[in-house]
Amino acid sequence: MSNFNRDIILLLHDSAMQEREIELAVKNLHQMITAVETAEAFCEAHELVARNRITKKKFKIIDAISHKALKPFYFLINKN
């Protein structure tokens, strides 16, 4: 089985699935998740609150998350 660096729980509706079918399902899930796990998608789903300003600018959000921890009074807000 391919080793992807993520934990996925796959609930099977048919217990008679072959190993190859399970591998194909996991591969398809990985491809779908990889398609939406981009910096652009992350920036589109988040806003950065910096003290009393809210920004949606991609480069500022990426700069803020590139550090180990956010600066004081900086918050990432998920828009979902």
N, CA, C and O atoms as a GROMACS GRO file, in nm:
protein
  320
    1MET      N    1   0.084  -0.118   0.000
    1MET     CA    2   0.000   0.000   0.000
    1MET      C    3   0.089   0.124   0.000
    1MET      O    4   0.190   0.128   0.070
    2SER      N    5   0.051   0.224  -0.077
    2SER     CA    6   0.129   0.347  -0.084
    2SER      C    7   0.129   0.417   0.050
    2SER      O    8   0.029   0.416   0.122
    3ASN      N    9   0.242   0.478   0.084
    3ASN     CA   10   0.255   0.543   0.213
    3ASN      C   11   0.240   0.694   0.195
    3ASN      O   12   0.335   0.762   0.156
    4PHE      N   13   0.121   0.746   0.224
    4PHE     CA   14   0.098   0.889   0.221
    4PHE      C   15   0.115   0.940   0.362
    4PHE      O   16   0.083   0.871   0.459
    5ASN      N   17   0.165   1.061   0.375
    5ASN     CA   18   0.195   1.117   0.506
    5ASN      C   19   0.071   1.184   0.566
    5ASN      O   20   0.070   1.305   0.589
    6ARG      N   21  -0.032   1.106   0.591
    6ARG     CA   22  -0.154   1.156   0.654
    6ARG      C   23  -0.231   1.038   0.711
    6ARG      O   24  -0.213   0.923   0.669
    7ASP      N   25  -0.317   1.067   0.807
    7ASP     CA   26  -0.402   0.964   0.865
    7ASP      C   27  -0.540   0.974   0.803
    7ASP      O   28  -0.604   1.080   0.808
    8ILE      N   29  -0.586   0.867   0.744
    8ILE     CA   30  -0.718   0.863   0.682
    8ILE      C   31  -0.792   0.741   0.734
    8ILE      O   32  -0.739   0.629   0.733
    9ILE      N   33  -0.914   0.763   0.779
    9ILE     CA   34  -1.000   0.652   0.817
    9ILE      C   35  -1.095   0.629   0.700
    9ILE      O   36  -1.170   0.719   0.662
   10LEU      N   37  -1.091   0.512   0.646
   10LEU     CA   38  -1.174   0.479   0.530
   10LEU      C   39  -1.283   0.383   0.576
   10LEU      O   40  -1.256   0.269   0.613
   11LEU      N   41  -1.407   0.430   0.572
   11LEU     CA   42  -1.521   0.346   0.610
   11LEU      C   43  -1.572   0.276   0.485
   11LEU      O   44  -1.614   0.341   0.389
   12LEU      N   45  -1.569   0.145   0.488
   12LEU     CA   46  -1.608   0.066   0.371
   12LEU      C   47  -1.755   0.027   0.381
   12LEU      O   48  -1.800  -0.018   0.486
   13HIS      N   49  -1.827   0.043   0.272
   13HIS     CA   50  -1.967   0.000   0.270
   13HIS      C   51  -1.979  -0.144   0.223
   13HIS      O   52  -2.086  -0.204   0.235
   14ASP      N   53  -1.872  -0.199   0.172
   14ASP     CA   54  -1.873  -0.337   0.124
   14ASP      C   55  -1.752  -0.408   0.183
   14ASP      O   56  -1.638  -0.374   0.151
   15SER      N   57  -1.776  -0.504   0.270
   15SER     CA   58  -1.665  -0.572   0.337
   15SER      C   59  -1.589  -0.666   0.244
   15SER      O   60  -1.484  -0.719   0.282
   16ALA      N   61  -1.639  -0.688   0.124
   16ALA     CA   62  -1.575  -0.780   0.030
   16ALA      C   63  -1.480  -0.707  -0.066
   16ALA      O   64  -1.441  -0.764  -0.168
   17MET      N   65  -1.443  -0.584  -0.034
   17MET     CA   66  -1.351  -0.509  -0.122
   17MET      C   67  -1.213  -0.573  -0.118
   17MET      O   68  -1.165  -0.613  -0.013
   18GLN      N   69  -1.152  -0.581  -0.233
   18GLN     CA   70  -1.018  -0.636  -0.244
   18GLN      C   71  -0.915  -0.531  -0.202
   18GLN      O   72  -0.945  -0.411  -0.198
   19GLU      N   73  -0.796  -0.577  -0.172
   19GLU     CA   74  -0.687  -0.487  -0.130
   19GLU      C   75  -0.659  -0.381  -0.237
   19GLU      O   76  -0.633  -0.265  -0.205
   20ARG      N   77  -0.664  -0.421  -0.362
   20ARG     CA   78  -0.638  -0.327  -0.474
   20ARG      C   79  -0.744  -0.217  -0.479
   20ARG      O   80  -0.712  -0.101  -0.506
   21GLU      N   81  -0.870  -0.252  -0.454
   21GLU     CA   82  -0.978  -0.152  -0.453
   21GLU      C   83  -0.961  -0.053  -0.339
   21GLU      O   84  -0.987   0.066  -0.355
   22ILE      N   85  -0.917  -0.103  -0.224
   22ILE     CA   86  -0.893  -0.015  -0.109
   22ILE      C   87  -0.778   0.081  -0.140
   22ILE      O   88  -0.786   0.200  -0.110
   23GLU      N   89  -0.671   0.029  -0.199
   23GLU     CA   90  -0.558   0.114  -0.237
   23GLU      C   91  -0.601   0.222  -0.335
   23GLU      O   92  -0.557   0.337  -0.325
   24LEU      N   93  -0.685   0.186  -0.430
   24LEU     CA   94  -0.735   0.282  -0.528
   24LEU      C   95  -0.820   0.390  -0.461
   24LEU      O   96  -0.810   0.508  -0.496
   25ALA      N   97  -0.903   0.351  -0.365
   25ALA     CA   98  -0.987   0.448  -0.293
   25ALA      C   99  -0.900   0.545  -0.213
   25ALA      O  100  -0.926   0.665  -0.211
   26VAL      N  101  -0.797   0.493  -0.146
   26VAL     CA  102  -0.707   0.579  -0.068
   26VAL      C  103  -0.630   0.672  -0.161
   26VAL      O  104  -0.610   0.789  -0.129
   27LYS      N  105  -0.586   0.621  -0.275
   27LYS     CA  106  -0.514   0.704  -0.372
   27LYS      C  107  -0.603   0.817  -0.423
   27LYS      O  108  -0.558   0.931  -0.435
   28ASN      N  109  -0.729   0.786  -0.454
   28ASN     CA  110  -0.823   0.888  -0.500
   28ASN      C  111  -0.850   0.993  -0.393
   28ASN      O  112  -0.856   1.112  -0.422
   29LEU      N  113  -0.865   0.949  -0.268
   29LEU     CA  114  -0.884   1.043  -0.157
   29LEU      C  115  -0.763   1.135  -0.144
   29LEU      O  116  -0.777   1.256  -0.125
   30HIS      N  117  -0.644   1.077  -0.154
   30HIS     CA  118  -0.521   1.156  -0.144
   30HIS      C  119  -0.514   1.261  -0.254
   30HIS      O  120  -0.476   1.375  -0.229
   31GLN      N  121  -0.552   1.223  -0.376
   31GLN     CA  122  -0.550   1.319  -0.488
   31GLN      C  123  -0.650   1.432  -0.465
   31GLN      O  124  -0.620   1.547  -0.496
   32MET      N  125  -0.767   1.400  -0.413
   32MET     CA  126  -0.868   1.505  -0.387
   32MET      C  127  -0.821   1.600  -0.278
   32MET      O  128  -0.837   1.722  -0.290
   33ILE      N  129  -0.763   1.545  -0.172
   33ILE     CA  130  -0.716   1.629  -0.061
   33ILE      C  131  -0.599   1.715  -0.106
   33ILE      O  132  -0.592   1.833  -0.069
   34THR      N  133  -0.508   1.660  -0.184
   34THR     CA  134  -0.393   1.735  -0.233
   34THR      C  135  -0.436   1.852  -0.320
   34THR      O  136  -0.372   1.957  -0.320
   35ALA      N  137  -0.544   1.833  -0.395
   35ALA     CA  138  -0.592   1.940  -0.483
   35ALA      C  139  -0.640   2.062  -0.406
   35ALA      O  140  -0.632   2.174  -0.457
   36VAL      N  141  -0.692   2.042  -0.286
   36VAL     CA  142  -0.743   2.156  -0.208
   36VAL      C  143  -0.648   2.202  -0.098
   36VAL      O  144  -0.673   2.305  -0.036
   37GLU      N  145  -0.540   2.128  -0.074
   37GLU     CA  146  -0.444   2.166   0.029
   37GLU      C  147  -0.334   2.254  -0.030
   37GLU      O  148  -0.216   2.219  -0.022
   38THR      N  149  -0.370   2.365  -0.087
   38THR     CA  150  -0.272   2.456  -0.145
   38THR      C  151  -0.268   2.583  -0.062
   38THR      O  152  -0.359   2.611   0.016
   39ALA      N  153  -0.162   2.660  -0.080
   39ALA     CA  154  -0.150   2.787  -0.008
   39ALA      C  155  -0.261   2.882  -0.049
   39ALA      O  156  -0.314   2.957   0.034
   40GLU      N  157  -0.297   2.879  -0.176
   40GLU     CA  158  -0.403   2.968  -0.223
   40GLU      C  159  -0.538   2.933  -0.159
   40GLU      O  160  -0.613   3.022  -0.120
   41ALA      N  161  -0.568   2.804  -0.150
   41ALA     CA  162  -0.694   2.763  -0.087
   41ALA      C  163  -0.693   2.796   0.062
   41ALA      O  164  -0.796   2.836   0.117
   42PHE      N  165  -0.577   2.780   0.128
   42PHE     CA  166  -0.566   2.814   0.269
   42PHE      C  167  -0.590   2.963   0.291
   42PHE      O  168  -0.664   3.002   0.381
   43CYS      N  169  -0.529   3.046   0.207
   43CYS     CA  170  -0.544   3.191   0.220
   43CYS      C  171  -0.686   3.236   0.189
   43CYS      O  172  -0.735   3.334   0.245
   44GLU      N  173  -0.751   3.166   0.100
   44GLU     CA  174  -0.889   3.201   0.066
   44GLU      C  175  -0.984   3.167   0.181
   44GLU      O  176  -1.088   3.231   0.196
   45ALA      N  177  -0.949   3.067   0.261
   45ALA     CA  178  -1.036   3.023   0.370
   45ALA      C  179  -1.004   3.090   0.503
   45ALA      O  180  -1.074   3.068   0.601
   46HIS      N  181  -0.899   3.173   0.508
   46HIS     CA  182  -0.858   3.237   0.634
   46HIS      C  183  -0.842   3.387   0.618
   46HIS      O  184  -0.818   3.438   0.508
   47GLU      N  185  -0.855   3.456   0.730
   47GLU     CA  186  -0.824   3.598   0.739
   47GLU      C  187  -0.723   3.616   0.851
   47GLU      O  188  -0.722   3.538   0.947
   48LEU      N  189  -0.640   3.716   0.840
   48LEU     CA  190  -0.541   3.746   0.944
   48LEU      C  191  -0.585   3.872   1.017
   48LEU      O  192  -0.600   3.979   0.956
   49VAL      N  193  -0.604   3.859   1.147
   49VAL     CA  194  -0.638   3.974   1.230
   49VAL      C  195  -0.508   4.017   1.297
   49VAL      O  196  -0.452   3.943   1.378
   50ALA      N  197  -0.462   4.136   1.263
   50ALA     CA  198  -0.338   4.191   1.318
   50ALA      C  199  -0.374   4.315   1.400
   50ALA      O  200  -0.399   4.422   1.346
   51ARG      N  201  -0.376   4.297   1.530
   51ARG     CA  202  -0.418   4.402   1.624
   51ARG      C  203  -0.558   4.451   1.590
   51ARG      O  204  -0.655   4.384   1.625
   52ASN      N  205  -0.573   4.564   1.523
   52ASN     CA  206  -0.708   4.610   1.490
   52ASN      C  207  -0.732   4.616   1.340
   52ASN      O  208  -0.816   4.693   1.294
   53ARG      N  209  -0.660   4.537   1.263
   53ARG     CA  210  -0.679   4.530   1.118
   53ARG      C  211  -0.709   4.386   1.077
   53ARG      O  212  -0.654   4.291   1.133
   54ILE      N  213  -0.794   4.373   0.980
   54ILE     CA  214  -0.823   4.241   0.923
   54ILE      C  215  -0.776   4.244   0.778
   54ILE      O  216  -0.814   4.333   0.702
   55THR      N  217  -0.695   4.146   0.741
   55THR     CA  218  -0.644   4.141   0.604
   55THR      C  219  -0.674   4.006   0.540
   55THR      O  220  -0.676   3.903   0.607
   56LYS      N  221  -0.696   4.010   0.410
   56LYS     CA  222  -0.716   3.889   0.331
   56LYS      C  223  -0.603   3.872   0.231
   56LYS      O  224  -0.610   3.787   0.142
   57LYS      N  225  -0.497   3.953   0.245
   57LYS     CA  226  -0.386   3.950   0.149
   57LYS      C  227  -0.306   3.821   0.166
   57LYS      O  228  -0.262   3.786   0.276
   58LYS      N  229  -0.288   3.753   0.054
   58LYS     CA  230  -0.223   3.622   0.054
   58LYS      C  231  -0.082   3.627   0.111
   58LYS      O  232  -0.046   3.544   0.194
   59PHE      N  233  -0.001   3.725   0.068
   59PHE     CA  234   0.138   3.728   0.112
   59PHE      C  235   0.149   3.756   0.262
   59PHE      O  236   0.242   3.707   0.326
   60LYS      N  237   0.058   3.833   0.319
   60LYS     CA  238   0.062   3.859   0.463
   60LYS      C  239   0.023   3.736   0.544
   60LYS      O  240   0.081   3.709   0.649
   61ILE      N  241  -0.076   3.662   0.495
   61ILE     CA  242  -0.117   3.540   0.564
   61ILE      C  243  -0.006   3.436   0.559
   61ILE      O  244   0.024   3.372   0.660
   62ILE      N  245   0.055   3.419   0.442
   62ILE     CA  246   0.164   3.321   0.429
   62ILE      C  247   0.283   3.362   0.514
   62ILE      O  248   0.347   3.277   0.575
   63ASP      N  249   0.314   3.491   0.518
   63ASP     CA  250   0.424   3.540   0.602
   63ASP      C  251   0.396   3.512   0.749
   63ASP      O  252   0.487   3.474   0.823
   64ALA      N  253   0.273   3.532   0.792
   64ALA     CA  254   0.238   3.510   0.932
   64ALA      C  255   0.248   3.363   0.972
   64ALA      O  256   0.292   3.333   1.082
   65ILE      N  257   0.208   3.273   0.884
   65ILE     CA  258   0.211   3.131   0.920
   65ILE      C  259   0.347   3.066   0.894
   65ILE      O  260   0.368   2.951   0.932
   66SER      N  261   0.438   3.138   0.830
   66SER     CA  262   0.569   3.081   0.803
   66SER      C  263   0.656   3.074   0.929
   66SER      O  264   0.754   3.001   0.933
   67HIS      N  265   0.620   3.150   1.031
   67HIS     CA  266   0.694   3.147   1.158
   67HIS      C  267   0.640   3.034   1.246
   67HIS      O  268   0.531   2.982   1.223
   68LYS      N  269   0.718   2.997   1.345
   68LYS     CA  270   0.680   2.887   1.433
   68LYS      C  271   0.552   2.920   1.510
   68LYS      O  272   0.466   2.834   1.530
   69ALA      N  273   0.539   3.045   1.553
   69ALA     CA  274   0.420   3.089   1.626
   69ALA      C  275   0.381   3.227   1.574
   69ALA      O  276   0.465   3.303   1.527
   70LEU      N  277   0.254   3.258   1.584
   70LEU     CA  278   0.208   3.391   1.542
   70LEU      C  279   0.259   3.496   1.640
   70LEU      O  280   0.280   3.468   1.758
   71LYS      N  281   0.278   3.616   1.591
   71LYS     CA  282   0.318   3.728   1.676
   71LYS      C  283   0.207   3.758   1.775
   71LYS      O  284   0.092   3.719   1.753
   72PRO      N  285   0.240   3.827   1.885
   72PRO     CA  286   0.134   3.864   1.980
   72PRO      C  287   0.027   3.949   1.912
   72PRO      O  288   0.057   4.037   1.831
   73PHE      N  289  -0.097   3.922   1.946
   73PHE     CA  290  -0.215   3.992   1.894
   73PHE      C  291  -0.236   3.971   1.744
   73PHE      O  292  -0.301   4.053   1.679
   74TYR      N  293  -0.184   3.864   1.690
   74TYR     CA  294  -0.212   3.822   1.553
   74TYR      C  295  -0.295   3.694   1.562
   74TYR      O  296  -0.259   3.601   1.635
   75PHE      N  297  -0.404   3.690   1.489
   75PHE     CA  298  -0.492   3.574   1.495
   75PHE      C  299  -0.532   3.533   1.354
   75PHE      O  300  -0.557   3.617   1.268
   76LEU      N  301  -0.538   3.403   1.332
   76LEU     CA  302  -0.590   3.350   1.206
   76LEU      C  303  -0.735   3.310   1.229
   76LEU      O  304  -0.765   3.234   1.320
   77ILE      N  305  -0.822   3.362   1.147
   77ILE     CA  306  -0.965   3.332   1.159
   77ILE      C  307  -1.006   3.251   1.037
   77ILE      O  308  -0.984   3.292   0.923
   78ASN      N  309  -1.066   3.135   1.062
   78ASN     CA  310  -1.118   3.054   0.952
   78ASN      C  311  -1.255   3.108   0.914
   78ASN      O  312  -1.342   3.123   0.999
   79LYS      N  313  -1.275   3.137   0.787
   79LYS     CA  314  -1.399   3.197   0.740
   79LYS      C  315  -1.512   3.095   0.724
   79LYS      O  316  -1.625   3.134   0.695
   80ASN      N  317  -1.484   2.969   0.743
   80ASN     CA  318  -1.589   2.867   0.726
   80ASN      C  319  -1.683   2.873   0.842
   80ASN      O  320  -1.779   2.796   0.847
   0.00000   0.00000   0.00000
